[in-house]
């Protein structure tokens, strides 16, 4: 008797079989990532400048309005580094979340023709945004080198008799590992929320209009423009502090800024709470997605 392998989209299949399906379609996953990266820059005049220019312009605007006019403190950091440390990871997070949220609708043509684990589509779109992050991260490095601003390393070099820091001043033993950790944190959070929105958007197209509004609201409740300390100084300081522990991007941004400071302050408690929240988002998102995966074709 000839054995047949049956692949089902039923959410009740065992997790190990689902993981095996994801591994089996890994080539499709990387093909979708490559396609999304190429489409992002295809037939554009300025190419990667669209990744670099927006955060630079926002940095200039925020520096003028909030630092020059409103006299807002940047915690001892130069305004360009203070805002870029927040805008670079936030742009990756918001773009990844938006891409994942609209992935089922944009991939409807492929999804309706052949079976494969649908989780591949939002995952590929989210991972493609990492290319933008790498470009922005390189910009962040360049700005930091121009400002020769990495006090903790400069102090160490001075103590060892080095008066002029090398061009690799920004590549310290702390920054690169933390970048990998922080990128993982923001991707987990974006993936978890994006999966929920992707399924809802497949059924209710109103979500495509709600998503930008939610992202914009999240922007203002994240310490991007306003320093983290200012949240605690308000009338609702304790409540806001609790909400920041539930906001995965709060710890990401504060850590990037802390690594630039002379004391290399890292909010470990906030990061730990943010990781727990991001993991909860991811697990719930995968559960919610798989539970409704079988009916996605009907919705689309």
N, C-alpha and C positions, 0 to 999 in steps of 0.2 A: 504493500500500500504506500502510495506516494504521500509524503508529508508536505503540508502547505504552511507557510508562515502568514499569519493574519495580523495586520497592523490596524489597530482601532484607535479612534479619537475619544473613546469613552473615558471619562475622568476617573472611572473606578478601576482601571487597569493598574497593576502594581507599579510602584515608583521605579523599581529596577528596570522593568520593561520600557518605561517611558524614557529613562536615562539612556537605555540602549538605543532607542529610536533616535534620540537627539544625537548620539555619537554616530549612528549610521548615516545621518543626513548632515554631517559636519561639513562636507564639501559644498553643499547648498548654502549653508550658513556663511562660509567665507566668500562664496560667490556673491551673495547678497550684500555683504559688507563692502566688497570691492565695487559693486555696482553703485551703492549709495555714495561712496566716496567720490567716484568718477562723476556721477550726476551732479553732485554738490558744486563742483568747479567747472563743469562742462559748459562751454559757450558763455563764459563770463569774461569780461574785459579785464577786470582787476584781480581775478583769481583769489589767492589767499589773503589779499588785502582786505577782503570783506570780513575776514576773521580778526585782523589786526586793528583796522581803523575804528570800528564801533567802540571797543573798550577804551581806546586812546581818547576818542572824542568825549566819551562819558567821563573819563578821568579829568579831562580839562574842565568840563562843565561843573562837575562836582567840586573840583578844587577851587574854582572861582566863586561858586555860589555858597558852598558850605564852609570853606576855609577862609577865603578872602573877605566875603561879605558877612556871613553869619558867625565868623570867628570860632568855628567848631574845632575842637582838639582832635588830632590824629594820633594821639598816644605817643608822641615823640618821633613818629615815622614821617618821612617826606610824603606829602600828599600823593604824588604819582604812585609810590609803592603801596601806600595805604589802600588806595582804591583799586589798583590793579590786582593786589592780593585777594580782593573779594570778587572783582568782576570776571577774572579769568575762570575760576572754578564755577562761579554762578552761571556764566554763559554756557559752559559745557553741561551743567545740570539742567538748566531750563530748556536748552535745545534738545538734549537727550530725552527729557520728559515729554516735550511736545512731539518729537518724532515717534516715540513709542506709543503715545496716545492716539496718533493718527495712522498707525501702521496697518491695522486691519482694513481700514477704508482704502488706503493707498495701494495695499497689496491684494485687493479683492480679486483682481483678474487671475493671479496665480493661485490664490487660496481656493477659488471655486473650480479649478481645473484638475488638480491632483492633490492627493493626501501627502502630508508631511507634518511633523509636529509644528503647530502654528506658533509655538513659543519662539521659533527661530526668527520669525519676521520682526517682532519688536526688539528682540535681542540684537539682531544684525543692525537695525537702524540706530539703536542706542550706542553700540560699539563704534559705529562709523563716526560718531561725534567726537570720539577720543582724538581723532586726527586734528580737529580744530583745537582741542585742549593742548595738544603737544605744540602746535604752532603758537598759541597764546602763552604757554609756559616758557617757550624759547624767548618770546618778547619780554616776559617778566625777567628772565635772566639778563637780557641785554640792558634793560632799564636799571636793574640792580647794579650791574657792572659799571654803567655810566655814572651812577651816583656813588660808586665804590662804597655801597652801603651793605655791609655785613659785619656789624660791630664785633660780634663774638669771635669771628675769625680774625679780624684785624687786630684785636687785642692779643690773641694768641701769637700772631705773626710778629707783632712788635716785641713781645716778651722774649721771642727767640732771635731777636736781632734783625728781623726782616722789616725794612722800612717801607718798601714798595710792594703791595700785594700783587700776585700774579693775575692774569686775565681769568683764570679759573676760580676767582675768589668766591663765586656763588655756588660752586659745586662742592659742598661740604658733605661730611659723612652723615649728617643728620637730614639735610634737606631732601636728597633723592629718595631714601627709604620712606620718609614721611609722605612724600608726594605719591608714591605707590599706594600707601595705606589710605590716604585721603581720597585719592581717585577711586579706589575700591568702595569706599564709604558712599561717595556721592553717586556712583553708578548703581549700587544696590538700592539706594533710596529712589532714584529716578526710575529704575526698572520696576520696583514694587508698585509705585504709584502709577506709572505708565501702563502697566498691565491691566490694572483696574479700569483706567480711563479708556484703554483700547477696546475692551469688551463692551463697555457702556456706549462708546462712540459707534460701535458696529450696530448696536440696537437703537440708540437714540442719537441722532446726528446733532442734537443741540449741544452735545459735549464739545464739538469742535469750536463752538463759540464760548463755552464756559472755560475751557482749558487756558486760553491766553489771559483771561481775567484772574483765574486762580494763580497763575504764575506771577502776574503783576502784583497781586495782593501779597504773595509770599515774599516778593522782593523787598517790600517795605517792612515786613516783620522779621527780616533777617539783618544782622549787623553789617550791611554793605555800605550804606551812606552814614548811618549813625554808629559811632563806636559802641562796643559791647557795654562799656561802663555806663554810658548814658541811659541804657535801658534800666539799670538798677537804681538810678537817681530819680526816676520818675515816681509819681504817686502810686503807681501799680507795679513798683519794682519787683516785688517778690513773685507776683503772678507772671510778669514778663520773663523773669529769670527761669521760672518753671517751664514756660513755653519754649524758651531757647534750648533747654535740655531736650525738648521733644522735636526740635528742628535740626535735622542732620547737618544742614549747611552752616549752622552757627558755629559748630566746633571746627568744621573744615576751614572756614575763613579765619577764625580766631587763631588757629594753629599756624596758618601761613604767615599771619602777621606776627605771631609770637616768635617764629623762627628767625625773623628779621631783627627782632629786638636784641639789645645787648645782653639781656638776661636769658634769652632763648626760652621765654615762658611758654609752656605747653599746657593747655587745659585738659589734663588727663581725665578728670571726672566728667567733664562735659563730653569729651570724645567717647568715653565708655558708654554714657547714656545715649549718645547719638548712634553708636554702633548697634546698641540693643534696639533702638527705634527703627533704624534702617533694616536690620535683620527681620524685625516684625513686619515691616512694610513689604519686604521681598517675599517672605513666606506666605503672607496673606494674599499678595498679588498673584503668586503662582497658584495657590489654592483656588482663588476666585477665577483665574483664567482657565485652569484645567476643568473646573466644574462646568463652565459654559462653552468650552472649546468645541464640543460636539455640535452645537447649534449655530456656530459662527457662520457657516455657509448659508444657512436659512436667513440669517439677519442681513448678510451682504447681498 
